[in-house]
Amino acid sequence: MHCGRAFHLGVIEGWKPAQTPNNITFGIAFHEWAHLDALGDPLAMATARDTYGTIPCIITHSNLTKNYLTDVCCAAKLRSSPYRVINYGTKNAASELQFHCPINDDMVFCGTIDNLVTDASGNVYLRDYKTTSKTPSDFFTTFSRSNQFIAYQLALSLHAEAFTGSPLSQYKVLGTIIEGVFLSKNGVKFETSAPILHDKATLDFYQAKLEAFETPANTPDGLFNGTCRTCTFFDYCNGDKSGYIQEAYQPVED
Ligand code: SF4
């Protein structure tokens, strides 16, 4: 991480800004709809709209209204995709799957995967939704070496080793596909990336880095490496803590 103090504030102490930018809450609401839709919940849309309306928003993108959210979710529902969520439409849908893997005595590697999906041949992939105001050209190439997806692929194999009876352990996942949701004032466009695959050497390298990871000292490194300007904790670090809230660590279940 770019700054030891930022690591302590965000990861260890659980501080985060009380207000979330509108584009982020839009993405959260869309993910909620996609999850509830996968579970077959008839109230998926109403819940997503409610989420979008109740999380504090800073308006940064005037196009991101509740009606636009409805349009995007409806378009996603109608979209014909070569991939389908495993157990789609049931309470066992492979959606919002939490993983956690003990790395050593001090560290647990954890996160949430949007979906596991299959193609027409029965191959299984991990799918991640990205809502963005960017345009499709070259969008996916920026993720070819994404830490996030290397981590997910590694996490699935580590989780399977640690929890052999868990639902996540049943599947051999070939790689990641990204479902791009491209937002614009002219409407929404969907595109699916080609599968992103990481070889064993990449996964081994990442695992070695994880195992060697040590908690950084709580020092304001950003003052010296130029990253304060874009830091989430800039106000906090400069004595104004009013715009922040602290969330307790929420352990996940097997
Ligand atoms: S404002 Fe700078 S020193 Fe403070 S946490 Fe952020 S990066 Fe670190």
Residues whose N, C-alpha, C, O or C-beta is under 5 A from the ligand:
A	BS01	SF4	C3 R5 A6 P220 D221 G222 L223 T227 C228 C231 F233 F234 C237
